[in-house]
């Protein structure tokens, strides 16, 4: 299954998925965890070896970790793969792995489709697989599609494999190893290195990427260490009272905390309660599905003020919040009862070695009484078996990058009954593959009784939204109004409201705009994209000075259509500030076509046609098969009376992407306007067939059929669409109107 880049291909209509930060401030000056030394002068990176001078035990644990080996120069000591003329072939893609003196070489097809020799410059990762990078003259490092399975041979390892075994990826495909979706500088580097600076030059389309250390070292988590070193080596009266010892990010939340057993439940409660989330934020900068809003890692600002975090979006998560695509850990953890109770990453994991603090079920027994939970009457499996492991039921794994089994960190109670109703997986039948979810639900009900809600109760509402159920608005409104629902789920419900927005839901959005959690506020702003401009201005403008940078960025996108000339001077200044914030956030990722596309949409909304055109063309220069840029550029030409250019642009796009539903639909609409109805109907029908999950395509096709006099076909088409999308108001209204005819 394809693993698309972290930065969502969404555009202004979804504002790049800039979801906002969480209410965590782990390193901003003046916030908990910020050193008083951080303000002046700016601290510098000193390197792991400097840290090791005082912290020998921590450095020793780190040197054996995967963080320490996240990226290395390719040498005899670091390369794990077989380069002794090993050969690999799959779906017409072939490679030979060779030694040429001290160099490691891969012979395979390059960007032009011709077989050539490529020197491996770096290794990437260690276990359970190792990837390899190739350096190009323009400063890019590109990840090869062939990885080495570093597991023991007894576990199926010791072999080369392709990261996309089910794909036929040819040169020119966005996932080809020479293309931008396999580019280390943007896709990978900031999480495998310390103090990564991409240094992309848009004018020359070149990188001069730098880092303080090639791997994930001490300062990747603690921030630049010069002030801490000064505190240790040259104490002064001013530094002696610094509670954080000069650390930019003081990861000391476990200090002085205990977990007190609660006999009635068999669980434990934290004392004192967790006051912040600095540790989780430090881990989340890489162990989450996120994208940057600024260039580089800024440890002196809250990580969630500089990055966007993916919500529980369809396709990435199942409707009940289980991991689906590669979302890493934090989005799952934020849904969990563990997070709500104050558990943080280092309660379970040693931060320096990366290993669990205790083995097996013992790590859970720190808080969950083994006399109650680590027993066959609870696990329903004999002691010592795989099924008796806490993680087997509460943290089931899913394979990414073919062989990397990752635990779901939402710590959910298995719900095969919910899975049977909503089409979601469950831990029980994930192992008992020969049994049904109804069987598993019966076993659980017999053992624990009929009431098994669990902590995550939002699945029915999200499922309703994604299947077009008629009661979707009511379900989403109830979800947003429930303070017991995790913030990430309430934010997701607000995001879903954008697809079903109607006046009755504005009250829910207003509630979200006032939520104490910026993740929810940001999603509420995003939901306003479906509202009239006047409502957007009324509701979003008060958040123009929101303390959360991603919220302000979203406000800039939502208010882009507002004409400054119609506003007073004070409002103009507020609007200009959020417009500037939005542009800065996109320019931080100017090496991505999505950001250039977003800028095109923004400038089109602002009426700057020349800049919008240049940005759409800039997106296509980065990725010549980027369908949204063709569609929106064509629409821009149409709106400015240049139908010939619109037609040529869509034809150009379809030449690159034959059969693309969005481009077929856009060209079909253009043919309608040109009164070339037979061609239009053919194009609109092909678009609807190509994307059967898109209710808009089905609706427009039916309207075109009706207007073309083919009323029986229109009615039949709407009836089929109504069955697929029962909650779509446009389809329902058209169906009723055509039936009356």
C-alpha positions in Angstrom: 0.0 0.0 0.0 1.3 3.4 -0.9 2.7 5.5 1.9 2.2 9.1 0.8 4.1 12.1 2.2 3.2 13.5 5.6 2.2 16.8 4.2 -1.4 16.2 3.1 -2.4 17.0 -0.4 -5.3 19.2 0.6 -5.0 22.8 -0.5 -6.7 25.9 0.8 -10.0 24.0 1.0 -8.4 22.0 3.8 -5.6 24.5 4.6 -2.8 22.0 4.3 -4.2 20.1 7.2 -2.7 22.6 9.6 -4.4 21.2 12.6 -3.0 23.4 15.3 -1.0 22.7 18.3 -2.0 21.0 21.5 -2.1 23.0 24.7 1.5 22.1 25.5 4.3 24.5 26.0 7.5 22.6 26.6 10.2 25.1 25.6 8.8 28.5 24.8 10.4 31.3 26.8 8.4 32.0 29.9 6.5 28.7 29.7 7.0 25.7 31.9 10.2 23.9 31.0 11.8 26.9 29.4 15.2 27.9 30.7 15.6 31.5 31.8 18.8 31.5 29.8 17.0 30.8 26.6 16.2 34.4 25.8 19.7 35.8 25.5 21.9 34.9 23.8 20.5 32.1 21.6 21.9 28.7 22.8 24.1 26.7 20.4 24.4 23.0 19.7 27.5 21.5 21.3 27.3 17.8 20.2 26.7 14.5 21.9 30.3 14.0 22.9 30.2 17.1 24.9 27.2 15.8 26.7 28.8 12.5 27.3 31.6 14.2 29.3 29.2 14.4 32.3 26.4 12.0 31.3 28.4 8.8 30.6 25.6 6.4 31.6 23.0 8.1 29.4 25.4 8.4 26.5 26.3 4.7 26.8 22.6 3.8 26.6 22.1 6.1 23.7 25.0 4.8 21.7 23.4 1.4 21.6 20.0 2.8 20.5 18.5 3.2 17.0 18.5 6.9 17.5 22.3 6.9 17.5 22.3 4.9 14.3 19.3 6.6 12.6 21.6 7.8 9.8 25.3 7.0 9.1 27.9 7.3 6.4 28.0 4.1 4.4 31.0 2.1 5.6 32.0 -1.5 6.2 30.9 -0.9 9.9 27.5 0.5 9.1 26.2 -1.2 6.0 24.2 -4.3 6.9 23.0 -5.3 3.4 24.7 -7.9 1.1 26.6 -5.9 -1.5 28.5 -9.0 -2.7 26.9 -8.9 -6.2 23.5 -9.8 -4.7 20.6 -9.4 -7.1 17.0 -8.5 -6.8 14.1 -8.4 -9.2 10.4 -7.7 -8.9 7.7 -6.6 -11.3 10.3 -5.7 -13.9 12.3 -3.6 -11.4 15.8 -5.0 -10.9 18.9 -4.2 -8.9 22.4 -5.4 -8.3 24.3 -4.6 -5.1 28.0 -4.3 -5.7 31.3 -3.3 -4.1 33.7 -1.0 -6.0 36.7 -0.6 -3.7 35.4 1.0 -0.5 32.1 2.1 -2.2 28.8 0.5 -2.0 27.0 0.6 -5.4 23.4 -0.1 -6.6 22.9 -0.8 -10.3 19.3 0.0 -11.1 17.1 2.3 -13.3 17.4 6.0 -12.7 15.1 8.9 -13.4 15.4 8.4 -17.2 14.6 4.7 -17.0 18.2 3.8 -18.0 20.2 1.4 -15.8 23.2 3.0 -14.1 25.4 2.6 -11.1 24.5 4.7 -8.1 26.9 5.1 -5.1 25.3 4.7 -1.7 26.3 7.7 0.5 24.5 6.9 3.7 22.6 4.2 5.6 19.2 5.0 7.0 17.9 3.1 10.0 19.0 -0.2 11.5 16.2 -2.6 12.5 14.1 -4.3 11.4 15.2 -2.8 8.1 17.9 -0.6 6.7 17.5 1.8 3.8 20.2 3.4 1.6 20.6 7.0 0.3 22.1 8.3 -2.9 23.5 11.8 -3.2 22.7 13.9 -6.3 24.6 17.0 -7.5 21.7 19.4 -6.7 22.0 18.6 -2.9 19.2 16.0 -2.9 19.6 12.7 -1.1 17.2 10.1 -2.5 16.0 6.9 -0.7 16.4 3.8 -2.8 13.3 1.5 -2.9 15.3 -1.6 -2.0 15.8 -2.2 1.7 17.7 -4.8 3.7 15.7 -7.0 6.0 18.0 -6.9 9.1 16.0 -9.5 11.1 17.6 -12.9 11.7 17.2 -15.4 8.9 15.1 -17.5 11.2 12.5 -14.7 11.2 12.6 -14.2 7.5 15.4 -11.7 7.4 18.8 -11.5 5.8 17.3 -10.5 2.4 16.7 -7.6 0.0 13.1 -6.6 -0.5 11.1 -3.8 -2.2 9.3 -1.3 -0.1 6.3 -1.2 -2.4 5.9 -4.9 -3.3 2.4 -4.5 -4.8 3.2 -1.5 -6.9 4.6 -1.3 -10.4 6.6 1.9 -10.0 8.1 3.3 -13.2 10.3 6.3 -13.7 8.1 9.4 -13.6 5.8 8.0 -10.9 5.8 10.3 -7.8 6.9 7.2 -5.7 9.9 6.4 -8.0 13.0 6.6 -5.9 14.4 9.6 -7.8 11.2 11.7 -7.3 10.2 14.1 -4.6 8.2 11.6 -2.5 11.5 9.7 -1.8 13.5 12.9 -1.1 15.4 12.7 2.1 15.8 16.5 2.6 12.1 17.0 3.1 10.6 13.6 3.8 13.0 12.1 6.3 15.9 14.3 7.3 14.5 16.3 10.3 13.6 13.1 12.2 16.8 11.3 11.5 19.2 14.1 12.3 19.8 16.9 14.8 19.2 20.6 14.0 18.3 19.9 10.4 18.2 22.9 8.2 16.9 22.1 4.7 18.2 25.3 3.1 16.2 24.9 -0.1 16.6 27.6 -2.8 13.4 27.9 -4.8 15.1 30.0 -7.5 17.6 27.3 -8.4 15.7 24.2 -7.1 18.7 23.1 -5.1 19.4 22.1 -1.5 22.3 23.0 0.8 21.0 21.0 3.7 23.0 21.0 7.0 22.7 19.4 10.4 24.5 19.7 13.7 24.7 15.9 14.0 23.9 13.3 11.4 21.9 11.2 13.8 19.3 11.7 16.5 21.5 12.9 19.4 21.0 14.4 22.8 20.1 17.9 21.6 17.4 16.6 19.2 15.3 16.2 22.4 16.8 18.5 24.9 17.5 21.4 22.5 20.8 23.2 22.0 23.0 22.6 25.0 25.5 25.5 25.3 23.6 27.1 28.2 23.5 23.9 30.0 27.2 23.4 29.5 27.8 26.9 30.8 25.6 26.2 33.8 27.7 23.1 34.6 31.2 24.5 33.9 30.9 28.2 34.9 28.2 28.6 37.5 27.2 32.1 38.4 24.8 33.6 41.0 22.3 34.1 38.1 22.5 30.5 36.9 22.6 28.9 40.3 18.9 29.4 40.8 17.8 28.2 37.4 15.5 25.2 38.1 16.1 23.8 34.6 19.9 24.0 34.7 20.2 25.9 31.4 18.3 23.3 29.4 16.1 24.6 26.6 13.8 21.6 27.0 13.8 20.2 30.6 12.4 16.7 30.3 11.9 16.2 34.1 8.2 15.4 34.4 8.9 12.1 36.1 10.9 13.7 38.8 9.1 13.5 42.1 6.1 11.8 40.6 4.7 8.5 41.9 1.9 6.2 40.8 -0.4 5.3 43.7 -2.3 2.1 43.6 -6.1 2.3 43.7 -7.2 -1.0 45.2 -10.9 -0.7 44.1 -9.9 -0.6 40.4 -6.5 -2.4 40.3 -5.1 0.6 38.5 -3.0 3.6 39.8 -3.2 7.3 39.8 -0.4 9.8 39.3 0.6 12.1 42.1 1.0 14.9 41.5 -1.1 15.0 38.4 0.8 15.7 35.2 1.1 19.5 34.8 2.4 19.6 31.2 3.4 17.5 28.2 7.0 18.4 27.5 8.1 14.8 27.1 5.3 13.8 24.9 5.9 16.9 22.8 9.6 16.1 22.4 8.8 12.6 21.3 6.0 13.8 19.1 8.3 15.9 16.9 9.1 12.6 15.1 6.9 9.9 16.4 3.8 11.4 14.9 2.2 12.1 11.5 3.0 15.8 11.2 4.3 18.4 8.9 6.4 21.6 9.6 5.0 25.1 9.7 8.4 26.7 10.1 11.8 25.9 8.7 13.8 23.6 11.0 13.2 22.4 14.5 12.8 25.4 16.8 13.4 24.0 20.3 12.7 27.4 21.9 9.1 27.3 20.8 6.5 24.6 21.5 6.9 21.8 19.0 3.1 21.9 18.4 3.4 25.6 17.7 5.8 24.8 14.8 4.3 21.7 13.4 0.9 20.4 12.4 -0.4 17.1 13.7 -2.7 14.8 11.6 -6.2 14.3 13.0 -7.9 10.9 12.8 -8.5 11.3 9.1 -10.2 8.7 7.0 -7.7 6.6 5.2 -5.0 7.2 7.8 -7.0 5.8 10.7 -10.0 3.5 10.9 -13.2 5.1 11.9 -12.7 3.9 15.5 -9.2 5.6 15.6 -7.1 2.5 15.1 -4.0 3.0 13.1 -4.4 2.3 9.4 -1.7 4.0 7.3 1.7 5.0 8.7 0.7 7.4 11.5 3.4 6.5 14.0 2.4 6.7 17.7 1.3 10.1 19.0 -2.0 10.5 17.2 -3.0 7.1 18.6 -1.8 7.9 22.1 -3.7 11.1 22.3 -7.0 9.1 22.0 -6.0 6.9 24.9 -7.1 6.6 28.5 -3.4 6.4 29.4 -2.8 9.9 28.0 -5.9 11.2 29.8 -4.6 9.7 33.1 -1.2 11.5 32.8 0.9 8.7 31.4 3.8 9.9 29.3 6.3 8.2 26.9 9.1 7.8 29.4 6.8 6.1 32.0 7.1 3.0 29.7 10.2 3.7 27.6 13.8 4.5 28.7 14.5 7.7 26.7 18.1 7.0 26.1 18.1 3.4 25.1 14.6 3.5 23.6 13.9 0.1 25.2 11.0 -0.7 27.5 11.7 0.0 31.1 10.6 -3.5 32.1 10.0 -6.7 30.1 6.7 -7.9 28.8 3.7 -7.4 31.0 5.8 -6.0 33.8 5.9 -2.6 32.1 2.0 -2.6 32.4 2.1 -4.0 35.9 3.8 -0.7 37.0 0.2 0.7 37.2 -2.2 -2.3 36.6 -2.2 -4.8 39.4 -1.0 -8.2 38.1 -3.3 -10.0 40.5 -6.2 -8.6 38.7 -5.0 -8.2 35.1 -2.1 -10.5 34.5 -4.4 -13.6 35.0 -6.0 -16.0 32.6 -9.5 -14.9 33.8 -8.7 -11.5 32.4 -6.4 -12.3 29.4 -8.6 -15.3 28.4 -5.3 -17.0 27.4 -3.0 -19.4 29.3 -0.2 -17.6 31.1 3.0 -17.2 29.2 1.4 -17.5 25.8 1.4 -14.7 23.2 -2.3 -14.1 23.7 -1.7 -13.4 27.4 0.6 -10.5 26.6 -1.1 -7.2 27.4 0.1 -5.6 24.2 -1.4 -8.4 22.1 -5.0 -7.3 22.9 -4.5 -3.6 23.8 -1.8 -2.7 21.4 -2.2 -4.8 18.3 0.5 -4.4 15.6 0.2 -3.4 12.0 3.0 -3.8 9.5 4.5 -0.8 7.8 7.4 -0.7 5.3 6.4 -4.3 4.7 8.1 -5.8 7.8 8.0 -3.2 10.5 5.4 -4.3 13.1 4.3 -1.3 15.1 2.1 -1.3 18.1 -1.1 0.8 18.2 -0.6 3.2 21.1 -4.3 3.9 21.6 -4.5 1.2 24.3 -8.0 0.4 23.4 -10.3 -2.4 24.7 -10.9 -4.9 21.9 -14.3 -4.3 20.4 -15.1 -7.0 17.8 -18.8 -6.1 18.2 -18.0 -2.6 17.0 -15.8 -4.0 14.2 -18.7 -6.1 13.0 -21.0 -3.1 12.8 -18.5 -0.6 11.4 -16.1 -2.7 9.4 -13.1 -2.0 11.6 -10.5 -4.6 12.7 -10.1 -6.0 16.2 -7.3 -7.6 18.1 -9.2 -10.9 18.6 -9.8 -11.8 15.0 -6.4 -10.3 14.1 -4.9 -13.4 15.7 -7.9 -15.8 15.4 -8.2 -15.3 11.7 -10.4 -18.4 11.2 -13.1 -17.0 13.5 -15.7 -14.3 13.0 -16.0 -11.0 14.9 -19.4 -12.2 16.1 -17.7 -15.2 17.7 -15.1 -12.9 19.4 -17.8 -10.6 20.6 -19.6 -13.5 22.2 -16.5 -14.7 24.0 -15.9 -11.2 25.4 -19.5 -10.8 26.5 -19.4 -14.2 28.3 -16.3 -13.2 30.1 -16.9 -9.6 30.9 -20.6 -8.9 30.5 -22.6 -7.1 27.8 -21.5 -3.5 28.5 -18.0 -2.9 27.0 -17.8 0.7 25.8 -14.1 1.4 26.4 -12.6 4.8 26.5 -12.9 5.7 22.8 -16.6 6.2 22.1 -16.4 8.3 18.9 -16.4 5.6 16.3 -20.1 5.6 15.4 -20.1 9.4 14.7 -17.0 9.3 12.5 -18.3 6.3 10.7 -21.6 8.1 10.1 -19.8 11.0 8.6 -17.7 8.9 6.3 -20.6 6.8 5.0 -23.0 9.8 4.5 -25.5 8.8 7.1 -28.5 11.0 7.4 -27.9 11.6 11.2 -24.3 12.7 10.7 -24.8 16.4 11.7 -26.5 15.4 15.0 -23.8 12.8 15.8 -20.9 15.1 15.1 -22.5 17.9 17.2 -22.9 15.6 20.1 -19.3 14.4 19.8 -18.0 18.0 19.8 -20.1 18.9 22.9 -18.8 16.0 25.0 -15.8 17.1 27.1 -15.0 13.5 27.9 -14.1 12.7 24.3 -10.4 13.1 23.6 -9.5 16.5 22.0 -8.1 14.8 18.8 -11.5 13.1 18.2 -13.5 16.3 18.9 -11.2 18.1 16.5 -11.7 15.4 13.9 -15.5 15.7 14.3 -15.2 19.4 13.6 -13.1 18.7 10.5 -15.8 16.4 9.3 -18.4 19.1 9.7 -16.9 20.9 6.8 -18.4 18.3 4.5 -22.0 18.6 6.0 -22.0 22.2 7.2 -25.4 23.8 7.6 -26.6 26.7 9.8 -27.5 24.4 12.7 -23.9 23.3 13.0 -22.5 26.8 13.5 -23.2 26.6 17.2 -20.9 23.5 17.4 -18.2 25.3 15.5 -18.5 28.3 17.8 -18.1 26.0 20.8 -15.0 24.6 19.1 -13.6 28.0 18.5 -13.7 28.7 22.3 -12.2 25.3 23.3 -9.2 25.5 25.6 -7.3 23.0 23.4 -5.8 24.7 20.4 -6.1 21.4 18.4 -9.9 21.8 18.6 -9.8 25.5 17.9 -7.8 25.0 14.8 -10.2 22.3 13.5 -13.1 24.6 14.2 -11.5 27.4 12.1 -10.9 24.8 9.4 -14.6 23.9 9.4 -15.5 27.5 8.6 -14.2 27.0 5.1 -17.6 25.7 4.1 -19.4 28.7 5.6 -20.3 32.0 3.8 -17.5 34.6 3.9 -19.6 36.9 6.2 -19.9 34.1 8.8 -16.2 33.3 8.5 -15.3 36.9 9.2 -17.7 37.1 12.2 -16.5 33.8 13.8 -12.8 33.6 12.8 -11.6 37.2 13.2 -11.6 37.0 17.0 -8.9 34.3 16.7 -6.6 36.4 14.7 -4.5 36.9 17.8 -4.9 33.4 19.1 -1.7 32.3 21.0 -1.4 29.2 18.9 0.4 29.9 15.6 -1.3 27.2 13.6 -4.7 28.6 14.6 -3.6 32.0 13.3 -2.4 30.4 10.1 -5.8 28.7 9.6 -7.6 32.0 10.2 -5.5 33.5 7.4 -6.7 30.8 5.0 -10.3 31.0 6.0 -10.4 34.8 5.7 -8.5 35.0 2.4 -11.6 36.0 0.4 -12.3 39.1 2.6 -11.7 42.4 0.7 -9.4 44.5 2.9 -10.9 47.7 1.3 -14.2 47.0 3.0 -12.7 46.9 6.5 -11.6 49.6 8.9 -7.9 50.2 9.5 -7.6 48.1 12.6 -9.3 45.1 11.0 -7.1 45.5 7.9 -4.0 45.2 10.2 -5.4 42.1 11.9 -6.2 40.5 8.6 -2.9 41.3 7.1 -1.1 39.7 10.0 -2.9 36.4 9.6 -2.5 36.5 5.8 1.3 36.9 6.3 1.3 34.0 8.8 -0.4 31.7 6.2 2.0 32.7 3.5 5.0 32.1 5.8 3.7 28.7 6.8 3.5 27.7 3.1 6.8 29.2 2.2 8.4 27.1 4.9 7.6 24.1 2.7 8.2 25.8 -0.7 10.0 22.7 -2.0 6.7 20.8 -1.9 4.0 21.1 -4.7 1.3 21.1 -2.1 2.6 24.4 -0.6 2.9 26.0 -4.0 -0.6 24.9 -4.8 -1.9 26.3 -1.5 -0.3 29.6 -2.3 -2.0 29.6 -5.7 -5.4 29.0 -4.0 -4.7 31.8 -1.5 -3.6 34.3 -4.0 -6.5 33.4 -6.3 -8.9 34.1 -3.3 -7.1 37.4 -2.7 -7.6 38.3 -6.4 -3.9 38.2 -7.3 -4.2 36.3 -10.5 -0.6 36.7 -11.7 0.8 35.3 -8.4 -1.8 32.5 -8.3 -0.9 31.5 -11.9 2.8 31.5 -11.0 2.3 29.4 -8.0 0.2 26.7 -9.8 2.9 26.6 -12.5 5.5 26.4 -9.7 3.7 23.3 -8.2 3.7 21.7 -11.7 7.4 22.4 -12.1 8.1 20.5 -8.9 5.7 17.7 -9.8 4.5 17.6 -13.4 1.7 15.1 -12.6 0.2 17.1 -9.7 -3.5 16.9 -10.7 -4.9 19.6 -8.3 -2.7 22.3 -9.8 -3.9 21.5 -13.4 -7.6 21.6 -12.2 -7.3 24.9 -10.3 -5.1 26.6 -12.9 -7.7 25.7 -15.5 -10.5 27.1 -13.3 -8.5 30.3 -12.8 -8.2 30.6 -16.6 -11.9 30.0 -17.0 -12.8 32.6 -14.4 -10.8 35.2 -16.2 -12.4 34.4 -19.6 -9.6 32.3 -21.0 -11.5 29.1 -21.9 -8.9 28.2 -24.5 -6.1 28.2 -21.9 -8.4 26.3 -19.5 -9.0 23.6 -22.1 -5.3 23.4 -23.0 -4.4 23.1 -19.3 -6.8 20.3 -18.6 -5.6 18.5 -21.8 -2.0 18.9 -20.6 -2.9 17.4 -17.3 -4.8 14.4 -18.8 -1.9 13.7 -21.0 0.2 13.3 -17.8 -2.6 11.6 -15.9 -5.0 9.8 -18.2 -8.3 8.9 -16.5 -7.7 11.2 -13.5 -11.3 11.8 -12.1 -10.7 15.4 -11.0 -9.4 16.4 -14.4 -12.1 14.5 -16.2 -14.7 16.2 -14.0 -13.2 19.7 -14.6 -13.1 19.1 -18.3 -16.7 17.8 -18.3 -17.8 21.0 -16.6 -16.0 23.1 -19.1 -17.7 21.2 -22.0 -21.1 21.9 -20.3 -20.3 25.6 -20.4 -19.2 25.3 -24.0 -22.6 23.6 -24.7 -20.9 20.4 -25.9 -23.2 18.2 -23.9 -22.5 14.7 -25.4 -18.7 15.2 -24.6 -19.5 16.6 -21.2 -21.7 13.7 -20.2 -19.1 11.2 -21.3 -16.4 13.0 -19.2 -18.6 13.5 -16.2 -19.6 9.8 -16.3 -16.0 8.7 -16.5 -15.1 10.9 -13.5 -17.9 9.5 -11.4 -16.9 5.9 -12.3 -13.3 6.8 -11.5 -14.1 8.1 -8.1 -17.3 6.4 -6.9 -16.7 7.7 -3.3 -17.2 11.3 -4.4 -20.8 12.3 -4.0 -20.3 15.6 -5.8 -19.3 13.8 -9.0 -22.5 11.7 -8.8 -24.6 14.7 -8.2 -23.2 16.8 -11.0 -23.5 13.9 -13.4 -27.2 13.5 -12.6 -27.8 17.2 -13.0 -26.1 17.2 -16.4 -28.2 14.2 -17.5 -31.4 16.0 -16.4 -30.5 19.2 -18.1 -29.7 17.2 -21.3 -33.2 15.9 -21.3 -32.2 12.4 -20.1 -34.5 12.6 -17.1 -35.0 8.9 -16.5 -31.3 8.3 -16.4 -30.8 11.3 -14.1 -33.4 9.9 -11.7 -31.9 6.5 -11.8 -28.4 7.9 -11.2 -29.6 9.9 -8.2 -31.4 6.9 -6.7 -28.1 5.0 -6.9 -26.2 8.0 -5.4 -28.8 8.4 -2.6 -28.2 4.7 -1.6 -24.5 5.4 -1.4 -24.6 8.8 0.2 -27.9 9.0 2.3 -26.7 12.1 4.1 -25.9 14.2 1.1 -28.3 17.1 1.0 -27.7 18.1 -2.6 -28.5 14.5 -3.8 -31.6 14.3 -1.6 -33.0 17.6 -2.8 -32.4 16.9 -6.4 -33.9 13.5 -6.1 -37.0 14.9 -4.5 -37.3 17.6 -7.2 -36.9 15.2 -10.1 -39.4 12.8 -8.6 -42.0 15.7 -8.4 -41.4 16.3 -12.1 
